[in-house]
């Protein structure tokens, strides 16, 4: 048996499951109007190379606070980067 596969679940599959669970937990904890926390989360996602997730959070910020210059700037910067696979 390969060390990365246990009971038919690969490490990457398990990591995706854990991350999805983490995102659900975060979503349940953050108010839709908490733009500071959402912007910070977007920055953390961006630092980890999770561009799609970062962009999603920034779009949520801008839906509530369309004049948020920091979110707009980061969104423009991230939109210009190629997605990491």
RARA-V130650 format. One record per pair of residues at least 12 apart in sequence whose C-alpha atoms are under 10 Angstrom apart, sorted by sequence separation. I is the first residue (numbers start at 1). GAP is how many residues later the second one is. D is the distance in Angstrom with one decimal. If there is no record, write none. Layout:
I&GAP&D, I&GAP&D
//
This chain:
26&12&9.7, 41&12&9.1, 42&12&4.1, 43&12&9.4, 45&12&9.0, 58&12&9.5, 59&12&8.2, 41&13&7.3, 42&13&6.9, 58&13&5.8, 59&13&8.8, 62&13&9.5, 40&14&9.4, 42&14&7.9, 43&14&9.1, 57&14&9.2, 58&14&7.7, 26&15&9.4, 39&15&8.5, 42&15&5.4, 43&15&8.9, 58&15&9.9, 38&16&9.1, 39&16&9.8, 41&16&7.2, 42&16&6.2, 55&16&9.4, 58&16&7.9, 59&16&7.9, 40&17&9.1, 41&17&8.9, 42&17&9.6, 58&17&6.4, 38&18&9.7, 39&18&6.8, 40&18&9.4, 42&18&9.9, 57&18&9.5, 38&19&5.9, 39&19&6.2, 42&19&9.4, 55&19&8.6, 56&19&9.3, 37&20&9.7, 38&20&7.1, 39&20&9.6, 54&20&9.2, 55&20&6.2, 58&20&10.0, 38&21&9.6, 39&21&9.0, 54&21&8.2, 55&21&9.3, 35&22&9.1, 38&22&7.7, 39&22&6.7, 35&23&8.7, 38&23&6.5, 39&23&9.6, 55&23&7.1, 37&24&9.3, 51&24&9.6, 54&24&8.1, 55&24&7.7, 35&25&8.1, 36&25&8.3, 34&26&9.8, 35&26&5.2, 52&26&9.0, 33&27&8.8, 34&27&8.0, 35&27&8.3, 51&27&6.7, 52&27&9.2, 32&28&7.5, 33&28&7.7, 35&28&9.7, 43&28&9.3, 46&28&9.2, 51&28&8.3, 32&29&8.1, 35&29&7.5, 39&29&9.6, 42&29&8.8, 49&29&9.9, 23&30&9.4, 33&30&9.3, 34&30&8.9, 35&30&7.4, 51&30&8.3, 32&31&9.4, 33&31&6.3, 34&31&9.8, 39&31&8.2, 40&31&9.6, 43&31&8.1, 51&31&8.6, 52&31&7.5, 32&32&7.7, 33&32&8.4, 36&32&9.9, 39&32&6.5, 42&32&8.8, 43&32&10.0, 46&32&7.7, 51&32&6.3, 52&32&9.3, 35&33&8.7, 38&33&9.5, 42&33&9.3, 50&33&8.0, 51&33&7.6, 49&34&8.0, 50&34&7.5, 36&35&9.5, 39&35&9.1, 49&35&6.6, 50&35&9.3, 35&36&9.0, 49&36&9.2
//
